[in-house]
């Protein structure tokens, strides 16, 4: 089994790389998706969040009010740490379950947006960074996602710098260009990874 940590700045195209790798045969473990699953209604995770932050973080139908909770923790490091202390262990446990279910020759891709920020590089055999210039990121966030430019800049500023991500990378996938330039790069990376996994290295 080859354990891969995949990351990239917001708007860099990490989700597209995840999609391609999954299509080639990688076992994809998406930490964002798991983070949503562990606080679904009826879960111990949601109960713990409500116990910490109060019933005001629930919508009328009993689901987590993500924007409301975000407003509480955004800009308040202590409250954010409290939330992370609940969610992160649950995400790690579920990720470990999914990884354990993968075959011995598998390439397991952990899609982790804040991999560098959370000091997680040592958890993986390889770290792959999807890289794009800040100008490209800003263009994609504003033009493709419709995000107001000030919000896009704030989100980018809250993440690791481009230089920090590149310094943590074993493999860098350049996604500054059009989508058709991305697929051949990802396929080439996948072929090397699959070969290495099969060889048990």
LOSE-118280 format. One record per residue (C-alpha): residue in one letter; x, y negated, z. Coordinates in steps of 0.2 Angstrom, whole numbers, padded with zeros to 4 digits, always signed. Example, Ala and Ser with C-alpha at 12.3 -4.5 7.8 and 13.67 -1.06 7.14 Angstrom:
A+0062+0022+0039;S+0068+0005+0036;
This chain:
X+0000+0000+0000;X+0006-0017-0004;X-0001-0031+0006;X-0002-0048-0003;X-0006-0065+0005;X-0014-0076-0008;X-0016-0095-0005;X-0016-0112-0013;X-0022-0129-0010;X-0040-0134-0013;X-0044-0136-0032;X-0028-0126-0036;X-0038-0112-0043;X-0035-0098-0030;X-0053-0091-0032;X-0050-0089-0051;X-0034-0079-0047;X-0043-0069-0034;X-0056-0065-0047;X-0043-0059-0060;X-0033-0049-0048;X-0049-0040-0042;X-0054-0037-0060;X-0037-0028-0063;X-0040-0017-0048;X-0034-0026-0032;X-0043-0023-0016;X-0049-0041-0012;X-0051-0047+0006;X-0058-0064+0006;X-0056-0072+0023;X-0068-0086+0019;X-0082-0074+0015;X-0078-0064+0031;X-0079-0079+0041;X-0096-0082+0035;X-0101-0064+0038;X-0096-0063+0056;X-0108-0078+0061;X-0123-0071+0052;X-0139-0070+0062;X-0139-0056+0075;X-0120-0055+0076;X-0110-0056+0092;X-0100-0070+0083;X-0115-0081+0081;X-0120-0078+0099;X-0103-0083+0105;X-0103-0099+0094;X-0120-0104+0101;X-0114-0100+0119;X-0099-0112+0116;X-0108-0126+0106;X-0126-0125+0111;X-0142-0120+0101;X-0141-0137+0092;X-0129-0128+0079;X-0143-0117+0073;X-0155-0121+0059;X-0174-0119+0061;X-0172-0101+0054;X-0159-0096+0066;X-0144-0097+0055;X-0128-0107+0058;X-0129-0125+0053;X-0112-0127+0045;X-0113-0145+0041;X-0119-0149+0059;X-0105-0138+0067;X-0092-0146+0055;X-0098-0163+0061;X-0094-0158+0079;X-0077-0150+0076;X-0070-0161+0062;X-0058-0174+0070;X-0059-0165+0087;X-0044-0153+0088;X-0050-0146+0105;X-0067-0141+0098;X-0060-0134+0082;X-0048-0123+0093;X-0063-0117+0103;X-0072-0112+0086;X-0056-0104+0079;X-0054-0094+0095;X-0071-0086+0092;X-0070-0084+0073;X-0052-0080+0069;X-0051-0064+0080;X-0067-0057+0072;X-0060-0061+0054;X-0044-0052+0058;X-0053-0037+0065;X-0064-0036+0050;X-0050-0039+0038;X-0040-0024+0046;X-0055-0013+0044;X-0056-0017+0026;X-0037-0015+0023;X-0037+0002+0032;X-0051+0008+0020;X-0040+0005+0005;X-0030+0019-0003;X-0011+0021+0000;X-0007+0015-0018;X-0018+0000-0017;X-0013-0018-0019;X-0023-0027-0005;X-0025-0046-0008;X-0029-0056+0007;X-0036-0072+0000;X-0032-0085+0014;X-0034-0103+0011;X-0025-0109+0027;X-0011-0095+0026;X+0003-0108+0027;X-0005-0119+0039;X-0008-0105+0051;X+0009-0098+0050;X+0003-0081+0043;X+0017-0078+0030;X+0025-0064+0040;X+0009-0054+0040;X+0011-0049+0021;X+0023-0040+0010;X+0022-0054-0002;X+0015-0072-0002;X+0008-0078-0019;X+0004-0097-0020;X-0007-0104-0034;X+0001-0120-0038;X-0006-0136-0046;X-0001-0154-0045;X-0011-0166-0033;X-0017-0175-0049;X-0024-0159-0056;X-0032-0154-0039;X-0040-0171-0037;X-0047-0171-0055;X-0054-0153-0053;X-0062-0158-0036;X-0070-0174-0042;X-0074-0169-0060;X-0079-0151-0059;X-0085-0150-0041;X-0093-0168-0040;X-0083-0172-0024;X-0081-0190-0020;X-0063-0195-0022;X-0060-0201-0004;X-0067-0184+0002;X-0056-0175-0010;X-0041-0184-0004;X-0045-0181+0014;X-0047-0163+0011;X-0031-0162+0002;X-0022-0172+0015;X-0028-0160+0029;X-0019-0145+0021;X-0001-0140+0019;X+0009-0150+0007;X+0013-0143-0010;X+0031-0142-0005;X+0027-0132+0011;X+0016-0120+0001;X+0030-0118-0013;X+0043-0115+0001;X+0033-0101+0008;X+0030-0092-0008;X+0038-0076-0015;X+0028-0078-0031;X+0021-0095-0038;X+0007-0095-0051;X+0007-0111-0060;X-0011-0117-0063;X-0008-0135-0069;X-0014-0131-0087;X-0030-0124-0095;X-0038-0108-0089;X-0032-0098-0104;X-0014-0101-0098;X-0018-0093-0081;X-0024-0076-0086;X-0007-0070-0094;X+0003-0076-0079;X-0009-0067-0067;X-0009-0051-0078;X+0010-0051-0078;X+0011-0053-0059;X-0002-0039-0057;X+0008-0027-0067;X+0023-0030-0056;X+0013-0028-0040;X+0004-0012-0046;X+0021-0004-0050;X+0028-0009-0034;X+0013-0002-0024;X+0014+0014-0034;X+0033+0016-0029;X+0029+0013-0011;X+0040-0003-0010;
